[in-house]
Amino acid sequence: MTLPRGGGVTGRVLAVDWGRKRFGVALSDPGRLIAQPLTTLVRRERHRPPIAALLALIHTHDVTELVVGLPLTPEGTEGEAVAAVRAFGDALARRAALPLTYWDERFSTVHARRSARAAGVKDRDSRGRIDQMAAVAILQHFLDAQRSAAARAAGDA
């Protein structure tokens, strides 16, 4: 992780939209401005999450930080899946030796489905792509919030 002029942090961020069957993955550019879809990883039934595949992506893309979507309820409380997501995220961050942020993923999948439908894509034909777009929504929201916080801090200095 490096600090460019202006104090903002740089380095690629990898975001994961956790799912029982599929994991959408998105990646930022090194300047942390834009989130882009990367891939969808599939977990076989009764198998562990694809941490090894994620570690390979982290290494390949020189990732410096992780974001994992946290499935909060519409009211903002932690739902049933949160314990599994936290166990997964903690294991990934520990094995990758990278900082991790859990980010509110409420409505990210809904947003991704709406975007896909608007583009004429049917849900059943593009589940993996929708999972990637949900990861993009999570990551872009995170990146925008980080930039906004850095701008506020620079204004206070």
C-alpha positions in Angstrom: 0.0 0.0 0.0 1.4 3.4 -0.9 0.4 7.0 -0.3 0.3 9.2 -3.4 0.4 13.0 -3.3 -2.7 14.1 -1.6 -2.7 11.4 1.0 -5.0 8.8 -0.7 -4.2 5.1 -0.4 -3.4 3.2 -3.6 -3.2 -0.5 -4.5 -5.8 -2.9 -5.8 -8.8 -3.9 -3.6 -10.5 -7.2 -4.1 -14.1 -7.5 -3.1 -16.1 -10.7 -2.6 -19.9 -11.1 -2.6 -20.2 -14.2 -0.5 -22.9 -16.7 -1.4 -23.9 -20.2 -0.4 -23.2 -21.5 -4.0 -21.3 -18.7 -5.8 -18.9 -15.9 -4.9 -18.9 -12.8 -7.0 -15.4 -11.2 -7.2 -14.6 -7.6 -8.2 -11.3 -5.8 -8.4 -10.3 -2.1 -8.3 -7.8 -0.3 -10.4 -4.5 0.5 -8.6 -5.7 4.1 -8.0 -8.8 2.8 -6.3 -11.2 4.7 -8.5 -13.1 2.1 -10.4 -14.5 -1.3 -9.5 -14.6 -3.9 -12.3 -16.0 -7.5 -12.3 -13.3 -10.1 -12.2 -14.9 -13.6 -11.9 -17.4 -15.8 -10.2 -16.2 -18.7 -8.1 -18.5 -21.7 -7.5 -18.5 -23.7 -4.3 -19.5 -27.3 -4.6 -22.2 -28.4 -2.3 -20.9 -29.4 1.2 -17.4 -28.0 0.4 -15.4 -25.1 1.9 -15.4 -21.7 0.3 -12.9 -21.2 -2.5 -10.2 -19.6 -0.4 -7.3 -21.1 -2.4 -8.8 -19.7 -5.7 -9.2 -16.3 -4.1 -5.6 -16.4 -2.8 -4.4 -17.1 -6.3 -6.4 -14.1 -7.6 -5.0 -11.9 -4.8 -1.4 -12.9 -5.8 -2.0 -12.5 -9.5 -3.5 -9.1 -9.2 -1.2 -7.7 -6.5 -4.1 -7.0 -4.2 -3.4 -4.9 -1.1 -6.7 -4.9 0.7 -9.9 -7.0 0.9 -13.6 -6.1 1.2 -16.2 -8.7 1.9 -19.9 -7.9 1.6 -21.7 -8.3 4.9 -25.3 -9.5 4.5 -27.2 -7.3 6.9 -31.0 -7.4 7.2 -33.0 -4.5 5.6 -33.1 -3.0 9.1 -29.3 -3.0 9.3 -28.9 -5.8 11.8 -26.8 -9.0 11.3 -28.8 -11.8 9.8 -28.3 -15.6 9.8 -25.5 -15.7 7.2 -23.2 -13.2 9.0 -21.4 -15.7 11.2 -20.4 -17.8 8.1 -19.4 -14.7 6.2 -17.2 -13.4 9.0 -15.6 -16.9 9.4 -14.9 -16.9 5.7 -13.6 -13.3 5.6 -11.4 -13.7 8.7 -9.8 -16.9 7.2 -9.2 -15.2 3.9 -7.6 -12.1 5.4 -5.5 -14.3 7.7 -4.2 -16.5 4.9 -3.6 -13.5 2.6 -2.1 -11.4 5.4 -4.1 -8.4 4.1 -6.3 -5.8 5.8 -10.1 -6.6 5.5 -13.1 -4.5 5.7 -16.6 -5.9 6.0 -19.0 -3.7 3.9 -22.8 -3.5 4.0 -24.0 -5.3 1.0 -27.7 -4.6 1.4 -29.4 -4.3 -1.9 -26.2 -5.0 -3.9 -27.7 -8.1 -5.5 -31.0 -6.4 -6.1 -29.1 -3.5 -7.8 -27.1 -6.0 -9.9 -30.3 -7.8 -11.0 -32.0 -4.6 -12.0 -28.9 -3.5 -14.0 -28.8 -6.9 -15.8 -32.5 -6.8 -16.6 -32.2 -3.3 -17.9 -29.5 -4.7 -20.2 -31.9 -7.4 -21.4 -30.1 -10.2 -19.5 -32.3 -12.9 -17.8 -31.5 -13.9 -14.2 -31.4 -17.6 -14.8 -29.0 -17.2 -17.7 -26.5 -14.9 -15.9 -26.4 -15.8 -12.2 -22.6 -15.7 -12.1 -22.5 -12.4 -13.9 -25.0 -11.0 -11.4 -22.8 -12.2 -8.5 -19.9 -10.3 -10.1 -22.0 -7.2 -10.5 -23.1 -7.4 -6.8 -19.3 -7.5 -5.9 -18.8 -4.5 -8.1 -21.6 -2.6 -6.3 -20.1 -3.4 -2.9 -16.6 -2.4 -4.0 -17.6 0.8 -5.8 -19.5 1.9 -2.8 -16.5 1.2 -0.6 -14.1 3.0 -2.9 -16.4 6.1 -3.1 -16.8 6.2 0.7 -13.0 6.0 1.2 -12.4 8.8 -1.3 -15.1 10.9 0.3 -13.6 10.3 3.8 -10.1 11.2 2.5 -11.4 14.4 0.9 -13.2 15.4 4.2 -10.0 14.7 6.2 -7.9 16.8 3.7 -10.3 19.6 4.1 -10.0 19.5 7.9 -6.2 19.6 7.8 
